[in-house]
């Protein structure tokens, strides 16, 4: 049995984005020494955490040759829903004026609100799964429609009113630090990553997911309930968006209907950079984490270098296009 020869050219092309961004990070560190400071590392960790959770949800959709364009809007809905239920009792602009002061029960109420956010988003995820698996609507179209529906629901619910005045018990979830060093937000993301790794690698659901991504017809012939598996995937993804939105709202200390806008594209790009193929059947949670980290480092580098915000969007767009193009290249090369 002959081992496959290492091809340096293919390696550089396939991992070109990561290599370029690592070089960019070192260059930024040389030009701006504070880039490698503990404060910046903490800031990057806190920005990576919710985006990683959201990307974990998107990854399952991509592995089964689908996608989820409603992710960002579900993040915004969860953030707004949590915000309206977790404002300080004495806040003048309280959304629900008659909502009681829970006193020593605020911790339980925060958990209850998280459960409400997950439940609401899972309903939309369930509908996504039904539309894609039973109605045979392409995931791109089905979730694009859901994106508009969720946005409309959020507009109706909040009346497009910015929300703030959060209780300290809520904001502390995202802003607190374990031993004064490690952000709780990052620890929650690591816990989610471990859970998703276990789900993908150690359960029948994970095996079914990769089988569907590899060849859905063969998986169905082999006895895999492809429809049920897809519904579970999109509901799990929605639960991740809800958790991500809940944490983003706590981190920001406020929310609006536009929170999370476009985050689904960042998540797709991060997954692709991390090795999750849009052609299905391939992807690891560790790769998702690397992809999110690389994408966040890109944005941080551009900020430290003083690049105009408008040009930052152009750079991010280029990274998304190149990441997808390289993924398709690898897929074609295997055929």
N, C-alpha and C positions, 0 to 999 in steps of 0.2 A: 504493500500500500504506500503510494507516494504522497508526501505532504505537499500542500499547496505552497508555491513559491511566494515570498513576500514581494509585492510590487509597490515600490516607493511612490511612484507617480499616482497610482490609484489611491494610496493611503493619503497623500497630500490633497488630492482633489476631493475625496469623500469626507475628509475631516478639515477641509480648508477653512470653514467658518470658525471652528473652535480654535484652530492654530492662529488665525489672524487676530481673533479677539484676545487670546492669551498674550500675544505680542503687544496688542493695543493696551492691555492692562498694565504690562510692565513699563511701557513707554509713558503711560499716564502717571504711574508711580514715581518715575524718574522726574517728570516735569512738575508733578504735584505730590510732594512727599506725604501729605496728609491722606492720600488715597489709601495707603497701607496702614492706616491708623485703626485702633480698636473701635473707635466711634463709627468709622465708615463701614467696618466689617459688620457691626451690629445693625447698622442701617440697611445694609444689603440683605442681611439675614431676615430682617423684619419685612422687607419688600418681597423677598423670594417666597416666604412662607405661604401667604394666601394664594399666590400665583401657582405655586407648586401643587397645592391642594386642588385648584381648579384644573390644572393641566392633568392631574391624575384622573379626573373625571373624563376629560376629553380623550385621553389615551385609549380607554376601552372602546370608544366609538371608532377611533382611527384603526385600531387593530382589527376590527370587524369590517373594514372598508367603508365605514361611515364617517360621519362628522357631526358636530353639534354647534350650529351658529347661534343658538339661543343661550349659550353659556353666559356671556357677558350680561345680558338682560336679566337672567335669573340671579346673578350676583347682585345687581342693582335692586331687584325686587326684595331679596333677602335682607339687604342692608337697610332698605327703607322700612320694611316690615318690622325688623328688630328695633330700629330707631324709634318708631312710633310707640312701641310697647315698653321701652326701657329709658324713658326720659325721667329726669329728677321730679319728685312730687311737687316741688315748689317752682318749677320752671314756668316762666310766664307764657311761653308759646307752646304749651303742652298740647300735643295732638289729640289725646283723649283726656279731656279735662276731668272726667269722673273716675279715672283709673286710680285705685287706692295706693297708699303708701304701704309697701309690703314689710317695712321694718326689718326685723332680723331674718325675714324669708326672702330677701332680695337674691341671694345666691341661688335658691331653688327656682325663683321666677326667671332668672337669666337662663337657666338650663331649660325651663319650660318653653321660653321664647325661642331658644335654639331649636327645640323639637318642633315647634310650630312652623318655623322657617323651613326646616327639612321636609316636613309633611306637605306644605304648600308647594314647594319646588318639585317634590317627588310626584305630585299629581301631574304637573306639566311634563315631567320626565316619562311618566307612564303613558301619557297621550302621545309623546314623541315615539315611544316604542311601539305603540299600537299602529300609528300611522305608517311607520317604516316597515314593520314586520308583517302586518295583516293587510294593509291597504297598498303595500308595495310602492309607496311613494319614495323616491330617492331621498336619502338623508339630507342632502344639501337643500333640497326644496322644502321638505317637511320641517326641518329645524329653522330654516329662514322664515317660514310662516309663523312658527312658534316664537321666534325672536320678536316679531311685530306684535303678536298677541300678548306676550308677557310685558312688553314695553307699554302697550295700551292699558293693561291691567294696572301696572304701576302708576301710570299717569292718573287713571281714574281714582285709585286708592289714595294717592297723596295729593291730588289736585295740583301736581307739579310744584308743591311747596317744599323748600329745603327743610331738613329736619336736623335738630341739634339739641343741646342741653341734656346729654346722656348722663345716666347715673354712674358714679365711680366704680360700682361693682361690675358694670358692663365694660367700660373702657379699660379697667384693670386687667381684664382677660388678655388684651392684646399688648398693653403697655407695661405690664409687670415683668419682672425678671427673676428667674430662679437663682438663689444665692447672690442676687444682685448683679449677675453676669449674663446668664443665658436668657434671652427673651422667652416668655411663655409661648408666644406666637410661634417661634421656631420649634419649640418642643412639641407643640400640637401638630405642626406640619410633619415632623419626624414620626410621630405616632401614626398619623394618617398614612405616611409612606410605608411603614412597616405593615399596617393592616392591608393596604392595597397589594403589597408584595406577596403577602400570604394568600390573598384572594386570587391573585393571578397565577401563582406557582404551586400552591398546595391544595387547591380545591377543584372539584369536578367542573365548577363554573368557569374557572380559568382555562382549563383544558378545552372546554367547549368553545370559549371565546376565541382562542388561537386557531382551533379547528375551523370555525366559521370564517375567520380571516384568511386562512390558507385556501380553503375550497368549500364554500357553503353547501354546494350540492352533495359533495362527498360526505360532509359532516351530517347532513340530514339523512342520507342513506344509511349512515353508520348508527343511527338512532338518536342523534342529538336533537333536542327540541329547540330548533334555531329561533323560532318566534319567541318563546319564553325567555331564552337566553338574551336576546336583543332587548326585550323589555326590561329585564333586570339590569342590563348594562346602562341603559339610558336613565333608569331610575337611580342607580348608583351614582351616575355622573351628576344628576340633578342634586342629589344629597351633598356631593362635594361642592357644587356651586353654592348651595345654601350655606354650608359651613364657611366657605371662602368669603361670601358676602357678609355674613355675620361678623367675621373677624376683621374684614376690611372696614366695616362701619365702626367697630370698636376702636380700631387703630386710628381712623381719621377723626373720630369725635363728632362726626356729622355725616349726612348722606343726602343724596338727591337722586332723581330718576336717571340721571346720566352717569351715575357711578357704575363702573364695570363696562362701559361702552367700548367695544373693540377688543376686549380682553380675550374673546374666543380666538381671535387671530393670533395674538401673542401666544396663547396656549398651544395652538396648532403648530406654530413655528417652533416653539420650545420643544414640543414632543418630537418634531421632525429632526431638529438639530441633535436631539438626544437618541436618535436611532429608531423612533417609532415610525414605521412606514405607512404612508397614506394608501399604499397598495395592499395593506392588510397582512395579518399573520405574524408580524414582527414588532417587538417592543418590550422594553423593560422599565420598571419603575426607577431604577437607578439612573437609566438614561434620561428619563423625564426630568429628574432632579438636576442632572448636569445641564440639560438644555435650558431649563428655567434659569439656572445660575448664570450660564453664559449670556443669555439674553438680558438679564438684569445688570450684569457687569458692563455690557455694551452701553446701556442707557446711563449708567453711573459714570463711565469713562467720558462719554460725550458731555455730560454735565460738568465734570471736573475740568474738561478742556475748554469750557466756555462756548461750546457749539450752540448756535441759535436753535431754539426749540423747533422751529419749522424744519430745519435741516435734520434734526434728530428723527422726525417722523419719516423723512426720506430714507435715512440710513436703516431704520427699522423695517421699512417696506422692502428695501433691497435684500435685507437678510431673510425675510420671509420668502421672497421669490426664489432666491438662490438655494435656500434650504429645501424647498419643494422640488426644485429642478435637480438638485443632487440626489434626492431620494428617488426620483423617477429614473435618473441615470443608473443608479445601482440596481433598480428593478429590471430595467431593460438589459443590463449586462448579465443578469442571471438567467435570462431566457435563452 
